[in-house]
Amino acid sequence: MPPSNKKRFNAFDDFPAGEGVQTPLQPVVQQTQSESAKVERIERLKPSEMLPDRFQPRRLLPAHLRQAFYRGEIDCYQAASEWIKFGQHDSGVKAEIERLLTLGNSFEEHGQIKPITGSWVTATNGSFIFVIETGERRFWAACLQTVTHKMKDEPLLRVEVIETPTRQRQVLENRHAETPSAVEQACEVAALILAELNITPDNNSHDDYDYFRLARAQRMPAGLWDRIMPIMQLTRVRMVQLLNILSLPSALLEMADRFRLPERVLREILAQPAREWENLIHKSIQNSLTSDDIADAVHSEQSRTTENNATPAAPKAPSTPQRNAQRSLRRFTGIFRKMNAVSQSALLDDLADDLVVSGHAVETAEVLNELLGLLQARLRRK
């Protein structure tokens, strides 16, 4: 029998028409009190009955549309329409829209292969809304497709109701669906840390990135990194480096995410004075600079400045072991104070490992204990 040429935008033509479909606006209910398995079911919903998770680590909707959309001032189709207009003047946004429209086209050709997952929550007006856990790309692909093709009827999307959505599932879905940008990876690490610490987002926050930045101020309990590493498939050092990306201002994070600047480029930019960050990000986008290009450009600029402002060097004081030790310790404590809590924890953890492996742990502990006693004695005299 030849294959059917019928298009299936709503992806449900391969399900029997008489298949039982429960009324959408109903919360999940367990069959019996003794049932231990989580209740999951498939439903068919319109995008207007769904809402993407505002604090999903992968941000798709541009920043200038997010607040209006999540405040309910515009619906998903109005947001999609404005998004398309914005993409006409921004190459990064245009590339994202094209990727989503390609996904939407695949719905027509092959149907919706994977369902959107999420759960029903009570809206402020007392009705129920389906909050998306995974599958936001499929949601926006359908919205963009509807606007682009000027469809009169809303598409129907297949959704799977999950009793207990998790950040871990979100991150795993993101990483399998499409390689995340460096900024998205930073948000993924932050979201996993905050989920482990049971820190939830503030829906009244005006800046979504502020939620993810909370992770940089937390002390990491024992074993936390070990629980996150299998999900992220990254070492602890890499994850700390990613978290540091969140020290960029939100506007620069948005830009770096939109144009998918690599982590090494962002790391090199962060190593420069904060006043240079915006200029370097613009140059990186316009000229497709690598981290080496940025380092070379900064070094050349510093060399020119040094030559122009050169003055006779002052004679250096003679170096002694005592002076070197004091200088090194002052430098260490100075750098340590400027680090965030996550980096401090990681550094101390690494130092402890190095000292144990090198066999100097006992000797170092004795020296630090003696220094601690001297410090406490002087503090008591104040």
C-alpha positions as CSV (number, residue, x, y, z in Angstrom):
1,M,0.0,0.0,0.0
2,P,1.5,3.4,-0.9
3,P,2.2,5.8,2.0
4,S,-0.5,8.4,2.7
5,N,0.2,12.0,1.5
6,K,-2.1,13.5,4.2
7,K,-0.4,16.1,6.3
8,R,-0.8,15.8,10.1
9,F,0.0,19.1,11.8
10,N,-1.6,18.1,15.0
11,A,0.2,14.7,15.0
12,F,-2.8,12.7,16.2
13,D,-4.1,11.1,13.0
14,D,-2.2,8.0,13.9
15,F,-4.4,7.6,17.0
16,P,-7.9,6.0,16.7
17,A,-10.6,8.7,16.7
18,G,-12.6,7.0,19.4
19,E,-9.6,6.8,21.8
20,G,-10.6,8.1,25.2
21,V,-9.4,11.7,25.8
22,Q,-10.1,13.3,29.1
23,T,-11.3,16.8,29.4
24,P,-8.1,19.1,29.4
25,L,-8.9,21.4,32.3
26,Q,-8.8,18.8,35.0
27,P,-5.9,18.0,37.4
28,V,-4.3,14.6,37.6
29,V,-6.1,12.2,40.0
30,Q,-4.8,8.9,41.2
31,Q,-6.9,5.8,40.6
32,T,-6.6,4.3,44.1
33,Q,-5.1,5.4,47.3
34,S,-2.8,2.4,47.4
35,E,-1.4,2.9,43.9
36,S,2.3,3.7,44.2
37,A,3.2,4.4,40.6
38,K,3.0,7.9,39.3
39,V,-0.1,8.6,37.2
40,E,0.7,9.7,33.6
41,R,-1.7,10.1,30.7
42,I,-1.7,11.5,27.2
43,E,-3.9,14.5,26.3
44,R,-4.3,16.7,23.3
45,L,-4.1,20.4,24.1
46,K,-4.0,23.7,22.3
47,P,-1.0,26.0,22.9
48,S,-3.4,28.5,24.5
49,E,-4.1,26.0,27.3
50,M,-0.4,25.7,28.1
51,L,2.3,27.9,29.6
52,P,6.1,27.4,29.3
53,D,8.1,27.3,32.5
54,R,9.4,30.8,33.0
55,F,12.5,29.5,34.8
56,Q,13.4,26.8,32.3
57,P,17.2,27.0,31.9
58,R,16.9,27.2,28.1
59,R,15.4,30.6,27.3
60,L,13.7,30.8,23.9
61,L,11.4,33.8,23.9
62,P,13.4,37.1,23.6
63,A,13.8,39.1,26.8
64,H,11.7,42.1,25.6
65,L,8.7,39.8,25.0
66,R,9.0,37.6,28.1
67,Q,7.5,40.0,30.7
68,A,4.5,40.9,28.6
69,F,3.9,37.2,27.8
70,Y,4.3,35.9,31.4
71,R,2.2,38.7,32.8
72,G,-0.6,37.7,30.4
73,E,-0.5,41.0,28.4
74,I,0.0,39.1,25.2
75,D,-0.9,35.5,24.3
76,C,1.4,32.9,22.7
77,Y,0.4,33.8,19.2
78,Q,0.9,37.5,19.7
79,A,4.3,36.7,21.2
80,A,5.2,34.5,18.2
81,S,4.1,37.3,15.8
82,E,6.3,39.9,17.6
83,W,9.1,37.4,17.7
84,I,9.1,37.0,13.9
85,K,9.1,40.8,13.4
86,F,12.1,41.1,15.8
87,G,13.9,38.3,13.9
88,Q,13.8,40.4,10.7
89,H,16.3,42.8,12.3
90,D,18.4,40.4,14.4
91,S,20.4,37.5,12.8
92,G,20.6,35.6,16.0
93,V,16.9,35.7,16.6
94,K,16.2,34.9,13.0
95,A,18.4,31.7,13.2
96,E,16.5,30.5,16.2
97,I,13.1,31.1,14.6
98,E,14.3,29.2,11.5
99,R,15.3,26.2,13.6
100,L,11.9,26.2,15.3
101,L,10.0,26.5,12.0
102,T,12.0,23.6,10.7
103,L,10.8,21.6,13.7
104,G,7.2,22.8,13.0
105,N,7.5,21.6,9.4
106,S,8.5,18.2,10.7
107,F,5.2,18.0,12.5
108,E,3.4,18.3,9.1
109,E,5.5,15.7,7.5
110,H,6.0,13.1,10.3
111,G,3.7,14.1,13.1
112,Q,4.7,15.0,16.6
113,I,7.1,12.3,17.6
114,K,7.7,13.2,21.2
115,P,5.0,14.6,23.6
116,I,5.3,17.7,25.6
117,T,5.5,16.9,29.3
118,G,4.2,18.9,32.2
119,S,1.6,19.2,34.9
120,W,-1.7,21.0,35.7
121,V,-1.5,23.9,38.1
122,T,-4.2,26.3,39.4
123,A,-4.1,29.7,37.7
124,T,-4.8,32.9,39.5
125,N,-8.4,32.9,38.2
126,G,-9.1,29.5,39.7
127,S,-8.9,27.6,36.4
128,F,-6.2,25.1,35.5
129,I,-3.2,25.7,33.2
130,F,-0.8,23.1,31.9
131,V,2.7,24.2,32.8
132,I,5.3,22.7,30.4
133,E,8.2,20.8,32.0
134,T,9.9,19.6,28.7
135,G,9.1,20.4,25.1
136,E,9.0,24.2,25.1
137,R,10.6,24.1,21.6
138,R,7.7,22.0,20.3
139,F,5.3,24.5,21.9
140,W,6.8,27.6,20.3
141,A,7.4,25.7,17.0
142,A,3.6,25.1,16.8
143,C,2.9,28.8,17.7
144,L,5.3,30.1,15.1
145,Q,4.0,27.7,12.5
146,T,0.4,28.9,13.2
147,V,1.3,32.5,12.8
148,T,3.4,32.0,9.7
149,H,0.8,30.0,7.9
150,K,-2.1,32.2,9.2
151,M,-4.0,29.3,10.4
152,K,-7.6,29.9,11.7
153,D,-7.7,27.0,14.1
154,E,-5.2,26.3,16.9
155,P,-3.1,23.2,16.5
156,L,-3.5,20.3,18.9
157,L,-0.3,19.0,20.5
158,R,0.2,15.8,22.3
159,V,1.1,16.2,26.0
160,E,2.0,13.8,28.7
161,V,0.8,14.6,32.2
162,I,3.6,14.1,34.8
163,E,2.8,14.0,38.5
164,T,6.1,15.4,39.6
165,P,8.1,17.5,37.1
166,T,11.8,18.0,37.9
167,R,14.7,20.3,36.9
168,Q,16.7,17.2,36.2
169,R,14.3,16.0,33.6
170,Q,14.3,19.5,32.0
171,V,18.1,19.6,31.7
172,L,18.3,16.0,30.3
173,E,15.7,16.9,27.7
174,N,17.5,20.1,26.8
175,R,20.8,18.4,26.3
176,H,19.3,15.6,24.1
177,A,17.2,18.0,22.0
178,E,19.9,20.5,21.0
179,T,23.4,21.3,22.1
180,P,22.9,24.1,24.7
181,S,24.8,27.4,24.4
182,A,27.3,28.3,27.1
183,V,24.8,30.6,28.8
184,E,22.2,27.9,28.7
185,Q,24.6,25.4,30.3
186,A,25.4,28.0,33.0
187,C,21.7,28.2,33.8
188,E,21.4,24.4,33.7
189,V,24.1,24.0,36.3
190,A,22.5,26.8,38.4
191,A,19.0,25.3,38.2
192,L,20.3,21.8,39.3
193,I,22.1,23.3,42.3
194,L,19.1,25.4,43.3
195,A,16.8,22.3,42.9
196,E,19.1,20.3,45.1
197,L,19.0,23.1,47.7
198,N,15.2,23.4,47.4
199,I,15.5,27.1,46.4
200,T,12.5,28.0,44.3
201,P,12.1,31.0,41.9
202,D,10.3,34.2,42.8
203,N,7.6,34.8,40.2
204,N,7.6,38.5,41.1
205,S,11.2,38.9,40.0
206,H,11.7,41.3,37.1
207,D,14.9,39.6,35.9
208,D,14.8,35.8,35.3
209,Y,18.6,35.6,35.5
210,D,18.6,36.7,39.1
211,Y,17.1,33.3,40.0
212,F,20.0,31.5,38.4
213,R,22.6,33.8,40.0
214,L,21.5,32.7,43.4
215,A,23.5,29.5,42.8
216,R,26.7,31.5,42.9
217,A,26.1,32.6,46.4
218,Q,25.5,29.2,47.9
219,R,27.8,26.9,49.9
220,M,27.8,23.5,48.3
221,P,26.9,20.6,50.8
222,A,28.9,17.4,50.6
223,G,28.0,15.2,47.6
224,L,26.1,17.9,45.7
225,W,28.6,18.1,42.8
226,D,28.6,14.3,42.6
227,R,24.8,14.2,42.1
228,I,25.0,16.9,39.3
229,M,27.9,15.6,37.4
230,P,26.1,12.5,35.8
231,I,23.4,14.8,34.5
232,M,25.6,17.5,33.1
233,Q,28.4,15.1,32.0
234,L,30.9,17.8,33.0
235,T,33.6,18.0,35.7
236,R,33.2,20.2,38.8
237,V,35.8,22.6,37.5
238,R,33.9,23.1,34.2
239,M,30.6,23.6,36.0
240,V,32.2,26.3,38.3
241,Q,33.6,28.0,35.2
242,L,30.1,28.0,33.6
243,L,28.5,29.4,36.7
244,N,31.0,32.3,36.5
245,I,29.4,33.3,33.2
246,L,26.3,34.4,35.2
247,S,28.4,37.3,36.6
248,L,27.8,39.1,33.2
249,P,24.9,41.7,33.2
250,S,21.6,40.3,32.0
251,A,21.6,42.2,28.7
252,L,25.0,40.8,27.8
253,L,23.9,37.3,28.8
254,E,20.9,37.6,26.5
255,M,23.2,38.7,23.7
256,A,25.8,36.0,24.3
257,D,23.0,33.4,24.4
258,R,21.3,34.7,21.3
259,F,24.5,34.5,19.2
260,R,25.7,31.3,21.1
261,L,29.1,32.7,22.0
262,P,31.4,29.8,23.1
263,E,32.3,29.3,26.8
264,R,36.0,29.9,26.1
265,V,35.2,33.2,24.5
266,L,33.0,34.3,27.4
267,R,35.7,33.1,29.9
268,E,38.3,35.2,28.2
269,I,36.0,38.3,28.2
270,L,35.3,37.8,31.9
271,A,39.0,37.9,32.6
272,Q,39.1,41.5,31.3
273,P,37.9,44.6,33.3
274,A,34.1,44.8,33.5
275,R,34.1,48.1,31.5
276,E,35.4,46.1,28.5
277,W,32.9,43.3,28.5
278,E,30.2,44.9,26.3
279,N,32.6,46.1,23.7
280,L,34.3,42.6,23.6
281,I,31.0,40.8,23.2
282,H,30.0,43.1,20.3
283,K,33.4,42.5,18.7
284,S,33.1,38.7,19.2
285,I,29.7,38.6,17.5
286,Q,30.6,40.9,14.6
287,N,34.0,39.3,13.9
288,S,33.4,35.7,15.1
289,L,36.4,36.1,17.4
290,T,37.9,33.1,19.2
291,S,39.2,33.3,22.8
292,D,42.8,33.5,21.4
293,D,41.8,36.4,19.2
294,I,40.4,38.3,22.2
295,A,43.5,37.5,24.3
296,D,45.8,38.7,21.5
297,A,43.7,41.9,21.0
298,V,43.7,42.7,24.7
299,H,47.5,42.0,25.0
300,S,48.3,44.3,22.1
301,E,46.2,47.1,23.6
302,Q,47.9,46.7,27.0
303,S,51.3,46.7,25.3
304,R,50.5,50.0,23.5
305,T,49.2,51.6,26.7
306,T,52.3,50.4,28.7
307,E,54.7,51.8,26.0
308,N,52.9,55.2,26.0
309,N,52.9,55.5,29.8
310,A,56.3,54.0,30.5
311,T,58.1,55.4,33.6
312,P,61.4,54.4,35.1
313,A,60.9,51.3,37.3
314,A,61.4,51.8,41.1
315,P,64.1,49.7,42.7
316,K,62.6,46.5,44.1
317,A,63.2,45.4,47.8
318,P,65.4,42.4,48.2
319,S,63.4,39.1,48.1
320,T,63.5,36.8,51.2
321,P,61.7,33.6,51.9
322,Q,59.7,35.4,54.7
323,R,58.6,38.2,52.4
324,N,57.7,35.8,49.6
325,A,55.6,33.7,51.9
326,Q,53.8,36.8,53.3
327,R,53.2,38.2,49.8
328,S,51.8,34.8,48.6
329,L,49.4,34.5,51.5
330,R,48.2,38.0,51.1
331,R,47.7,37.4,47.4
332,F,45.8,34.2,48.1
333,T,43.4,35.7,50.7
334,G,42.9,38.8,48.4
335,I,41.9,36.6,45.5
336,F,39.8,34.3,47.7
337,R,37.8,37.2,49.1
338,K,36.8,38.3,45.5
339,M,35.6,34.8,44.6
340,N,31.9,33.8,44.9
341,A,30.8,31.1,47.4
342,V,30.7,28.4,44.8
343,S,34.2,29.1,43.5
344,Q,35.5,29.3,47.1
345,S,34.0,25.9,48.0
346,A,35.5,24.4,44.8
347,L,38.9,25.9,45.4
348,L,39.1,24.7,49.1
349,D,37.9,21.2,48.0
350,D,40.7,21.1,45.3
351,L,43.3,22.3,47.7
352,A,42.4,19.7,50.2
353,D,42.6,17.0,47.5
354,D,46.0,18.3,46.3
355,L,47.5,18.4,49.8
356,V,46.4,14.9,50.7
357,V,47.7,13.5,47.4
358,S,51.0,15.3,47.8
359,G,51.5,14.1,51.4
360,H,51.6,17.6,52.9
361,A,48.1,17.5,54.5
362,V,49.2,16.9,58.1
363,E,52.1,19.5,58.0
364,T,49.8,22.1,56.4
365,A,47.0,21.5,58.9
366,E,49.5,22.1,61.8
367,V,50.7,25.3,60.2
368,L,47.2,26.6,59.6
369,N,46.1,25.6,63.2
370,E,49.1,27.6,64.6
371,L,48.1,30.6,62.4
372,L,44.5,30.3,63.5
373,G,45.6,30.4,67.2
374,L,47.7,33.5,66.6
375,L,44.8,35.2,64.8
376,Q,42.3,34.4,67.5
377,A,44.7,35.7,70.2
378,R,45.1,39.1,68.4
379,L,41.3,39.3,67.8
380,R,40.6,38.8,71.5
381,R,42.9,41.8,72.3
382,K,40.8,44.1,70.3
